[in-house]
């Protein structure tokens, strides 16, 4: 009953920028935290950044100073501004929503992912 849809991925040269968006839809009362994770070929899925409903953020060391996560609570949307992209940022980026409250209960949800490819 809840769906997360990511957008904004694509191909970019090293040093360039991309802005990812993730919109949660459905009968949602609230979302505690939203975040971005990524998975590169042959690697484990890893945390990129998270943000709570109150605006507290957390970043992986590898993206600090380059990526910025933000959130529009009214739209149940989270963004990831990615600057100074590196080849190592190439991955499928997944959106996650934690502690999503709906009329039918509370659960966590994942988006389908969006591909980010950075050319070296």
Secondary structure, DSSP 8 states (H G I E B T S, - for coil): -EEEEEE--EEEETT--EEEEEEEEESEEEEEEEEEEEE-TTS--EEEEEEETT--EEE-TTTTTTEEEEEEGGGTEEEEEE-S--GGG-EEEEEEEEEEEETTEEEEEE---EEEEEE-
